[in-house]
Amino acid sequence: MKNARNQRAGEKANGRRKFLRGAAVAGGSAALAVTAGCGVGSNGSAPQAQSGAAGGALGPQLNLRFQAGFPNKDLFYELSSMLIRTVSDLSGGQIKIELLPSGAVVGAFDMADAVHKGILDGCMAVPAFWYGKDNALSLFGTGPALGQDANTLLAWMEFGGGKALYEELYRDVLKLDVVPILWGPMGTQPFGWFKQELKSAAAIKGVKYRTVGLSIDLFTEMGASVVALPGGEIVPALERGVIDAAEYNNPASDQALGFPDVAKVCMVKSYHQPSECLEMLLSKRVHDAMPPAYQQIFRYAAKAATAEMSWRNLDAYSQAWEEMRDKQGVRFVETPKDLLEAQLNAWDRVMAAKSSANPFFAKVLDSQRAFMKRAVGYQVKFTNDPRQAYEHFFGKA
């Protein structure tokens, strides 16, 4: 009986594989070979593709060039590479993507335009990098703290109408010829790295502070003097005294960038970026020329990588936190409650001002409010604070 079941299971699996191969080829490999000046070859030549699917491959060979907005030693470069490997694996190796580090072709903040123009076939970044184009971009990761974390934001994207608004923003407001995919939830980000801890809300006034996205407006509203810098420029600026303090993202990335070498106080817990996610922008010309099966591979690869990133980050962040605390002399200080309250009060003012000035910002924020009121309300009511259990078993947190 067991052998018969195994044989039947094998026949079903072979049947599914044959169906998928046939569907992908029928989906139109010829379209891929003919379009679009994207930046794979020199002088903006089209992606390198073979129009025939040989040897039972899922579809034609596709060679693309992406750039990341992160240095190659950054955790987020590694995670972006993980997504690219997932795309390759799901395509049976037929989609090959070269991922270049930040600055290899264009500046980190110029990548969206480079994908739009065909200089790059795609990029890995965060929406806040293009915040100067429209402040509604910041609502997709670096927006107001309504109680959500990044996974709750992605739930809004998938089931609360966020995906349609996200695509509308890129297509109709920014008019960029890209296919945006939000993925990769990050943890709540530290308040920042300081030479000396801030002990009250008043202490932030006048501090030269680095952040990005809507957090620029938030910290400006709180009285800080704010600048936006790419990740690779932050630690040198701190070392030279160009800035007094900065936030980047998480213990693992902060450690890799060298924050512990120039500052020994990391203030944790903050409402400035509790729900940031990574973003993949894919050239729409490249996307539309793909077989439908390839288009779905990119979307499902992003979902698979989102789950794996959540697990990896918990492991990586906690290890980096312990190493910096125990071996590098970093003090992790919880942000005072009055500073957190000052952040929430500042969000009130920023949300009102941005919504008044930008109707699309207001449209997205209204959708988020409706979803978060229900989803976060449920979480608050049903989810335990982990501190009580942690301190019961392990001692004071």
Sequence and secondary structure as in RCSB ss.txt:
>XXXX:A:sequence
MKNARNQRAGEKANGRRKFLRGAAVAGGSAALAVTAGCGVGSNGSAPQAQSGAAGGALGPQLNLRFQAGFPNKDL
FYELSSMLIRTVSDLSGGQIKIELLPSGAVVGAFDMADAVHKGILDGCMAVPAFWYGKDNALSLFGTGPALGQDA
NTLLAWMEFGGGKALYEELYRDVLKLDVVPILWGPMGTQPFGWFKQELKSAAAIKGVKYRTVGLSIDLFTEMGAS
VVALPGGEIVPALERGVIDAAEYNNPASDQALGFPDVAKVCMVKSYHQPSECLEMLLSKRVHDAMPPAYQQIFRY
AAKAATAEMSWRNLDAYSQAWEEMRDKQGVRFVETPKDLLEAQLNAWDRVMAAKSSANPFFAKVLDSQRAFMKRA
VGYQVKFTNDPRQAYEHFFGKA
>XXXX:A:secstr
 HHHHHHHHHHHHHHHHHHHHHHHHHTTHHHHHH    TTSGGG   EE SS  TT SS  EEEEEEESS TTSH
HHHHHHHHHHHHHHHTTT EEEEEE TTSSS GGGHHHHHHHTS SEEEE GGGGTTT GGGGGTTSS  SS  H
HHHHHHHHHSSHHHHHHHIIIIIS   EEEEEEEE     SEEESS   SGGGGTT EEE  TTHHHHHHHTT E
EE   HHHHHHHHHHTS SEE  S HHHHHHHTHHHH  EEEE  SSSSS EEEEEEEHHHHHHS HHHHHHHHH
HHHHHHHHHHHHHHHHHHHHHHHHHHHS  EEEE  HHHHHHHHHHHHHHHHHHHHH HHHHHHHHHHHHHHHHH
HHHHHHH   HHHHHHHHH   
